[in-house]
Amino acid sequence: MQVILHRWTLEPDFLAGEAACICTDFDNEEKALTTALSSHHDSVMEHCAFTFIVSGVSRVLLAQLTRHRIASFSVRSQRYVSYRDGFGYVIPPSIEALGEEKVAQYEAQMEQMHKWYCGWCDDLGDAHKEDARFVLPNACETKIMLTMNARELHHFFALRMCSRAQWEIRRMADEMYRQARNVAPMLFAKAGPGCWNSGCPEARPCKAPRKKFMFCKREKKETR
């Protein structure tokens, strides 16, 4: 998996602070933003957008990601992109933990699906590879460009950085959080799973709340 914060609103903390100043009588952007966020005046965050390019993730992750409606997505198409030369795929850690024999079995299954795909491309013609793709697995790797504003990223991190989130999208969310927080430390100071801030929103909280990442402290030291 590779996650790259590709582009973002220039000086996002300052811009959100300017929006907060317009809403109040403060003339200091930092103080205005701190006050706005502590008061849950979250609309000021919507002026700041963050665009990520994510590769090496599965179609399983994609199905979860597109449930986040306040976002824009561009995804590698299985309709227009040919997989005759093979496709990358994600191996779940739970399968890797079973040992080399089980991993080899999984890889053989991926290879068989590729043969099925190529067979259907031969029968249907490359013009109909949009139908041949029906035999491709959810494990198939894809590439995504996604854009969210800071407010939606807070919501995304709260859900997908949670211990209960599926492992692959949790890894992606962790890395997105790390990079976003690095360029907008004020906007994302209180972002993350619920157990980091206001408490777990789950009806049955897990018994192992996540600890805050140590990189938060390291990056603060590095940017002085």
Beta strands, then each sheet from edge to edge (+ up, - down):
strand 1: 2-8
strand 2: 49-58
strand 3: 72-75
strand 4: 141-149
sheet 1: 1+ 2- 4+ 3-
end
